Amino acid sequence: MDELTYERECLMRGYLAVAGVDEVGRGPLAGPVVCAAVILPLEEEKRILGIDDSKKLSAKKREYLAEKIKEVARAYSIAEVGEDVIDEINILQATRLGMKRAVEGLSVMPDLVLTDGNMTLDIAIPQRSIVKGDALVCSIGAASILAKVYRDGLMKQYAEEFPAYGFERNAGYGTAEHIRAIGEVGICRIHRKTFIKRSWEETLKGRCANTSRNGDTRS
């Protein structure tokens, strides 16, 4: 996805500053959800080759592209919403809040905001949601890259403070290593308590279902 096709079509409709917005970190058991907003330049000489959905890129490629995006973007902004807010208002609303903050943090105010998936933001600016936008729209893909690189770096920092959970490897997601560590040492301050509770309930439900299928042989 090296073309700015969608952004150029928006320009033809009169939108001069189109911001792509995306998030990373809705699913982990720990750490913030991170959102980014990017306004890319449309000049051919500033076009960045290789932008795509961040999940499709290697860590090395993401880091390279993140630096290029920061270098040439007309404006970019990164916002995080922590685990305490996620627990208070739920992950969907926390993501919407983070995206809103990212848009509001841009040094150039956009006249159109494009979000990935099916997300409506509490902003006065015209907006459109695009399913699989991070793989289809260059500016959304750029936002996904910035958010991913930022959050991965943040989780590596947390790994130094909380070494038991392997955050540098799992970025807070519920891997076997991470869940085992929670069972052994408990949770830390960056864990999402509502996610831990749900994960534990699902684990217990699965164990009960297995016991029911296999038969309880205890006397």
Phi, psi and omega per residue, in radians:
M1 nan 1.465 -3.098
D2 -1.884 -0.093 -3.085
E3 -1.680 2.622 3.058
L4 -1.767 0.746 -3.025
T5 -0.997 -0.868 -3.081
Y6 -1.134 -0.762 3.137
E7 -1.109 -0.661 3.127
R8 -1.202 -0.644 3.064
E9 -1.099 -0.686 3.101
C10 -1.134 -0.659 3.091
L11 -1.057 -0.704 3.129
M12 -1.118 -0.430 3.120
R13 -1.559 0.014 3.068
G14 1.826 0.050 3.122
Y15 -1.566 2.014 -3.008
L16 -1.630 -0.358 -3.119
A17 -2.391 1.687 -3.086
V18 -1.759 2.139 -3.141
A19 -1.807 2.266 2.990
G20 -1.655 2.411 -3.083
V21 -2.284 2.387 3.094
D22 -2.637 2.952 -3.128
E23 -2.271 2.809 3.012
V24 -2.433 2.385 3.027
G25 1.786 0.527 3.082
R26 -1.331 -0.498 -3.003
G27 -1.667 -0.307 -3.058
P28 -1.104 2.815 3.063
L29 -1.491 -0.246 -3.078
A30 -2.504 2.691 3.072
G31 1.569 2.984 -3.082
P32 -1.421 2.891 2.848
V33 -1.578 2.355 -3.073
V34 -2.043 2.309 -3.133
C35 -2.143 2.579 3.109
A36 -2.365 2.626 3.050
A37 -2.253 2.393 -3.077
V38 -2.407 2.344 2.947
I39 -1.946 1.943 -3.112
L40 -1.556 2.596 3.034
P41 -1.295 2.666 -3.122
L42 -1.770 -0.093 3.111
E43 -1.119 2.373 -3.089
E44 -1.044 -0.661 -3.096
E45 -1.221 -0.224 3.117
K46 -1.836 0.082 -3.102
R47 -1.148 2.364 -3.129
I48 -1.775 2.079 3.129
L49 -1.427 2.443 3.013
G50 1.756 -0.033 3.122
I51 -1.138 2.366 -3.129
D52 -2.775 3.093 2.983
D53 -0.902 2.205 -3.043
S54 -1.007 -0.506 -3.111
K55 -1.208 -0.330 -3.126
K56 -1.564 -0.073 -3.042
L57 -1.890 2.639 3.047
S58 -1.248 2.806 3.133
A59 -1.036 -0.723 -3.134
K60 -1.107 -0.737 3.131
K61 -1.163 -0.722 3.114
R62 -1.052 -0.788 -3.110
E63 -1.126 -0.700 3.096
Y64 -1.095 -0.838 -3.108
L65 -1.160 -0.628 3.126
A66 -1.036 -0.732 3.122
E67 -1.162 -0.692 3.114
K68 -1.142 -0.718 3.140
I69 -1.088 -0.798 3.122
K70 -1.087 -0.584 -3.091
E71 -1.225 -0.718 -2.995
V72 -1.882 -0.231 -3.077
A73 -1.054 2.503 3.014
R74 -1.127 -0.605 3.084
A75 -2.880 2.571 3.005
Y76 -2.585 2.720 -3.125
S77 -2.632 2.470 3.120
I78 -2.192 2.328 3.140
A79 -2.330 2.502 3.075
E80 -2.139 2.580 3.063
V81 -2.158 2.117 -2.981
G82 -1.352 3.001 -3.067
E83 -1.101 -0.532 3.138
D84 -1.148 -0.702 3.114
V85 -1.260 -0.683 3.095
I86 -1.002 -0.789 3.127
D87 -1.131 -0.563 -3.073
E88 -1.370 -0.743 -2.993
I89 -2.031 -0.035 -3.127
N90 1.479 2.797 -2.980
I91 -1.204 -0.608 3.129
L92 -1.103 -0.849 -3.127
Q93 -1.198 -0.589 3.087
A94 -1.147 -0.648 3.097
T95 -1.162 -0.777 3.092
R96 -1.040 -0.718 3.118
L97 -1.120 -0.766 3.135
G98 -1.109 -0.706 3.101
M99 -1.124 -0.726 3.108
K100 -1.054 -0.792 3.130
R101 -1.103 -0.682 3.133
A102 -1.103 -0.775 3.115
V103 -1.091 -0.800 -3.106
E104 -1.188 -0.345 -3.140
G105 -1.488 -0.089 3.140
L106 -1.181 2.417 3.110
S107 -1.315 -0.344 3.029
V108 -2.020 2.074 -3.114
M109 -1.308 2.196 -3.128
P110 -1.311 2.750 3.009
D111 -1.840 0.003 3.013
L112 -2.687 2.369 3.125
V113 -2.051 2.231 3.113
L114 -1.935 2.141 -3.138
T115 -1.978 2.647 3.109
D116 -1.404 2.516 3.043
G117 1.450 -2.298 -3.107
N118 -2.336 1.256 -2.995
M119 -2.162 2.191 3.079
T120 -1.900 2.209 -3.072
L121 -1.796 2.671 3.116
D122 -1.493 1.239 -3.141
I123 -2.346 2.728 -3.141
A124 -1.504 -0.182 -3.104
I125 -1.343 2.464 3.035
P126 -0.951 2.476 -3.079
Q127 -2.519 2.705 3.071
R128 -2.464 2.434 3.056
S129 -1.766 2.412 -3.100
I130 -2.251 2.022 3.115
V131 -1.104 2.304 -3.067
K132 1.025 0.558 -3.122
G133 -1.063 -0.536 -3.135
D134 -1.154 -0.334 3.093
A135 -1.799 -0.151 -3.050
L136 -1.982 -0.504 -3.037
V137 -2.065 2.161 -3.002
C138 -1.022 -0.787 -3.085
S139 -1.182 -0.578 3.068
I140 -1.220 -0.740 3.074
G141 -1.028 -0.709 3.116
A142 -1.091 -0.715 3.112
A143 -1.121 -0.690 3.133
S144 -1.116 -0.637 3.123
I145 -1.167 -0.836 3.129
L146 -1.047 -0.769 -3.121
A147 -1.129 -0.735 -3.113
K148 -1.151 -0.807 -3.126
V149 -1.130 -0.734 3.123
Y150 -1.082 -0.841 -3.068
R151 -1.194 -0.696 3.111
D152 -1.061 -0.722 3.097
G153 -1.109 -0.712 3.126
L154 -1.108 -0.747 -3.128
M155 -1.189 -0.520 3.046
K156 -1.170 -0.627 3.062
Q157 -1.151 -0.738 3.100
Y158 -1.119 -0.527 3.129
A159 -1.083 -0.562 3.101
E160 -1.225 -0.604 3.134
E161 -1.392 -0.609 -3.111
F162 -2.216 1.313 -2.993
P163 -1.215 -0.277 -3.023
A164 -1.189 -0.414 -2.928
Y165 -1.699 -0.147 -3.141
G166 1.204 0.605 -3.106
F167 -1.037 -0.487 3.139
E168 -1.192 -0.314 3.130
R169 -1.822 -0.659 -3.036
N170 -1.846 -0.103 3.115
A171 0.942 0.441 3.108
G172 1.609 -0.075 3.124
Y173 -1.264 2.799 -3.012
G174 -1.429 1.058 3.077
T175 -1.263 2.905 3.118
A176 -1.037 -0.711 3.127
E177 -1.057 -0.791 -3.106
H178 -1.147 -0.818 -3.123
I179 -1.127 -0.670 3.091
R180 -1.089 -0.709 3.135
A181 -1.132 -0.678 3.092
I182 -1.067 -0.718 3.118
G183 -1.140 -0.527 -3.079
E184 -1.519 -0.721 -3.031
V185 -2.089 -0.047 -3.111
G186 1.477 -2.935 -3.096
I187 -1.721 2.841 3.077
C188 -2.001 -3.118 -2.995
R189 -1.190 -0.325 -3.127
I190 -1.676 0.077 3.077
H191 -1.315 2.541 3.071
R192 -1.521 1.868 -3.016
K193 -1.082 -0.648 3.134
T194 -1.171 -0.597 3.119
F195 -1.246 -0.715 3.131
I196 -1.090 -0.777 3.137
K197 -1.049 -0.810 -3.127
R198 -1.141 -0.738 3.131
S199 -1.088 -0.724 3.141
W200 -1.158 -0.723 3.121
E201 -1.120 -0.688 3.116
E202 -1.166 -0.649 3.105
T203 -1.123 -0.782 3.123
L204 -1.110 -0.705 3.137
K205 -1.081 -0.726 3.115
G206 -1.117 -0.699 3.126
R207 -1.149 -0.703 3.127
C208 -1.133 -0.693 3.134
A209 -1.126 -0.703 3.123
N210 -1.147 -0.714 3.115
T211 -1.091 -0.719 -3.135
S212 -1.132 -0.713 -3.123
R213 -1.230 -0.694 -3.047
N214 -1.509 -0.274 -3.100
G215 1.573 2.336 -3.140
D216 -1.553 1.941 -3.043
T217 -1.680 0.119 -3.125
R218 -1.222 2.505 3.136
S219 -1.722 nan nan
